[in-house]
């Protein structure tokens, strides 16, 4: 199923309050946006408690797709249910949950492994991770991988990017990092003000 995902796609989505999202300067824009990542799931109803309820993403689309009539005029049922959720932007960074209704329901996962080549890691930024974690931890149909702890990633010019890191597996075994950015995000433009002259 993961062939439908961008390998190692990193999404930074703020789930509450003022967003970390910041458009790049007009001079740096390109005619391409990362519109959405769609996860092909076993059972949307078992996926929603994490993305909609625990993380607070807003459902903006929930439709059955593919129904109609066959060549003999017989009504055929829908083959897909697609749910789209967003955080703080109406166009980019959305998450899709797609369930194939015309296939047998797969059994629950019994083994959860961190992704290897061909898999994916989704990174979600929650500014209120400190208080939201207990709700995430109590969510059904997920497996906790790492409780929140501080980690430092190397940044440019011998700096560090501090992050409150946590991770879970969703109902389909997708590896989801749920982090709180404590510094400046990688790739973010930083404007430094020269120090005032001494008098």
Secondary structure, DSSP 8 states (H G I E B T S, - for coil): -GGGS-TT-----B-SSS-------GGG--S----EEEEE-S-HHHHHIIIIIIS--EEEEEEEES-EE-TTS-EE---EEEEEEESS-SSSSEEEEEEETTS-------------TT--EEEEE-TTHHHHHHHHHT-TT-EEEEEEEEEEEE-GGG-EEEEEEEEEE-TT--EEEEEEE-S--TT------------
